[in-house]
């Protein structure tokens, strides 16, 4: 089969294992990169803080939410939530 499709024997073995395990040979999603430091619960907290006090600075948001991340990370999270 490997020769027929011009792929390595290792790929064929891997796909057969995946088919036995999942019932499918479709590509599996590979998550890369770091885990986000700002989780969904932090986003809810930040949103609540901004509803209460819309003029908070990033530093004030970080302190009030108890976050240990960069200001840029907070800015990106707020942007993703549509709050900037």
N, C-alpha and C positions, 0 to 999 in steps of 0.2 A: 504494500500500500504506500509506503514511503517513497519508493521509486516512481510509482504511478503518478503521485502528486508532486514529485520533486521536492520533498521536505525530508528533514532528518528523522531517523527512527525515534529519537527522543521526543520530538513533537507529537508523533503518532501515539506514543505511550502516554504522554501527558494528556492528550485529548481523550484517549480511551478511559483513563482514570477519572477525568472530569466528567465524562458521560456517565460512568458508573456512579459517581458521587452525586451529580446534580440532575442527570437525565438530559443534559444539553451540552453542546460543544460551542455555544456562542461565547464570544470573548467576555471575560470577567472584568468588571470594573476595578481598576487599580487606583486606590486613593493614595496620593503622594503628598509630600509636604508635612508640615507640622500640624499638630492638633491645635485648633484655635484656643487662645487663652480666654477669649470672651465667649462664654456659653450663652444659651438661650435665656437662662435665668438672669444673667447679667444684663442682657438686652432689655428684658422686661423691667428690671430695676432702673436702668438708664432712662427708658421711655417714661416711666412713672416720675422720675426726678425732673425730667424736662417738661412734663405736663404741669407739674407743680411750680417749677421755677425755670421758665424757658431761657433765661439769660445766664445760665450756669456756664462757666468755662470748662474746658476739657479737664483741667487739673481738679476743679471742684467736683466734676462728675466722677473722676477716678477716685478721689478721696471718699465721697459719699457712698459709692457703690462698693468700696473695698477692693478695687481692682489693682493688680500688680502687673501692669503692662505699660507699653509706651503710649504717648498721646496719639501717635499716628494710628495705633491699633484701635483706639477709641474712636478716632475720626472715621476710620474705614467702617467700623461697626455701625456708627450712626449713619453713614452714607448708605450702607446696605439696607438700613431700615427706612431710608428716605427722610431722615431728620436733619439734614444739613442744607 
